[in-house]
Amino acid sequence: YSYMFWIILIPPIASFCYQFDGIFIGASQTAEMRNGMIISTLFFILFSHFLVKNFDNHGLWLSLLFFMIMRSITLNYYFNKILKKF
């Protein structure tokens, strides 16, 4: 039960990046999705390296949360560029 907090917290936050995934797939903008994923993954590796070392498994969950937030931020950045195209 010690991880129940993360199980409750992550889905509402992750729903934003999943919604952007659907928009990008529908708009056939896969290059932007790839670029956003690369940036988000680099941040995930950086965060997880330090957080897991200091907070064990909770650090891994927090890293996953930061990954989802970074994914939403990067896709939102590209989304504004897509809106200007159409």
N, C-alpha and C positions, 0 to 999 in steps of 0.2 A: 504493500500500500504506500510505500514511500515515494513511488513514482506516479501516483495517481494525479498529483498536481500537474505534471507535464502532460499526461494524457488528456486532461481537461483543457489545458492552456493552449497547446499547439494547434489543434484543428481550426479554431476560429481565426487564428493568425495566418495559418497556412492556406486558408481558403482564398485569400487574395491572390497569392501567386498561382494557385490552380485556376482561378478565374482568368487571369492573364494568359495562362497557357492555352486555354480554350480560344481566347480572342486571337492570339498569335497564330495558332494552327488554322483557324478559320480565315485569317487574312493572308495565309501562306507566307508568313514572315519568319521562316525558320532560322535564317542567319542571325537575326536579332535575338531569338531565343537561345541560340548557341552561345553568342557573346555574353548574354546575361548569365547563362549557366557557368561559363568559364570564370567570370568575375566572382560570382557567388561561391563557387567551389574553392577558389583561392582564399576567400575570406573564411570559409568553413574550415579549411585546413589550418589556417593561422589561428582562428579562435579555438578549435578543438585541441590543438597542440598545447596551448596554455591552460585551458579550462579543465581538460581531463586530468592534467597533471595536478591541478590544485583542488578540484572538486569531484574527482572520480567519475562515476556514472552520471551524476547530476550535471557535471560539466559537459558530458557528451550530449545530454538532452538540451542544455542551454545552447550548445553549439548548433544543434539542429534547429532550434528556434531562431537563432541569428541567421542561419542559412536561409530559412524561409523568409525572414524579413529582408535580407539582402536580395533575394530573388524577386520579391515584390517591388523593391526600390529600383532595381535595374530594369525590370520589365516595364515599370511605370515610366521610366526615363525614355525607353524606346517607344512606348505606347504614344507618348506625346509627339514623337517624330512621325509615327505612322498616321496619326490624325491629320497632320499637315499634308501628307501625301494625297489623302482622299478628299 
